[in-house]
């Protein structure tokens, strides 16, 4: 999914359950630091593993 491309950018994320989150990607975690899976943390305090993300898109600042 290449979540590292969203680092320090504002995004809209839909999780696997259809819930939407909006925020800035404050943290990116590489697969080797997270049980083989990429992950991001949003400024809103939400942590999402790659498998939790149904879709992610950039939004305007």
C-alpha positions as CSV (number, residue, x, y, z in Angstrom):
1,X,0.0,0.0,0.0
2,X,3.1,2.3,0.4
3,X,1.8,4.1,3.4
4,X,5.2,5.9,3.7
5,X,4.0,8.2,0.8
6,X,1.4,9.7,3.1
7,X,3.8,10.7,5.9
8,X,3.2,14.4,7.0
9,X,0.2,14.7,4.7
10,X,-3.5,15.1,5.5
11,X,-5.5,12.0,4.7
12,X,-9.0,10.5,4.8
13,X,-8.9,6.8,5.8
14,X,-11.7,4.3,5.7
15,X,-11.0,1.3,7.9
16,X,-12.0,-2.3,7.3
17,X,-15.3,-1.7,9.2
18,X,-16.2,1.3,7.1
19,X,-15.4,3.9,9.7
20,X,-13.8,7.2,8.4
21,X,-10.8,8.9,10.0
22,X,-9.3,12.3,9.0
23,X,-6.0,13.7,10.1
24,X,-2.4,14.2,9.4
25,X,-0.1,11.2,9.2
26,X,2.2,11.9,12.1
27,X,4.0,8.6,12.2
28,X,4.9,5.8,9.7
29,X,6.1,2.4,10.9
30,X,8.0,0.1,8.6
31,X,6.9,-3.5,8.3
32,X,10.1,-4.8,10.1
33,X,9.1,-2.7,13.1
34,X,5.5,-3.9,13.2
35,X,5.1,-7.6,12.8
36,X,5.7,-7.5,9.0
37,X,3.0,-4.9,8.4
38,X,3.2,-1.1,7.6
39,X,1.3,1.2,9.9
40,X,0.5,4.8,10.4
41,X,-0.6,7.0,13.3
42,X,-2.9,10.0,12.6
43,X,-2.8,13.3,14.5
44,X,-6.2,12.5,15.8
45,X,-4.6,9.7,17.9
46,X,-5.7,6.8,15.7
47,X,-3.2,3.9,14.9
48,X,-3.9,1.9,11.8
49,X,-2.1,-1.2,10.5
50,X,-2.1,-1.7,6.8
51,X,-4.6,-4.6,7.2
52,X,-7.0,-2.2,9.0
53,X,-7.2,0.2,6.0
54,X,-9.8,-0.3,3.3
55,X,-8.9,3.0,1.5
56,X,-6.7,6.0,2.0
57,X,-6.6,9.3,0.1
58,X,-4.9,12.6,0.3
59,X,-7.0,15.6,1.2
60,X,-6.2,19.3,0.7
61,X,-4.6,21.2,3.5
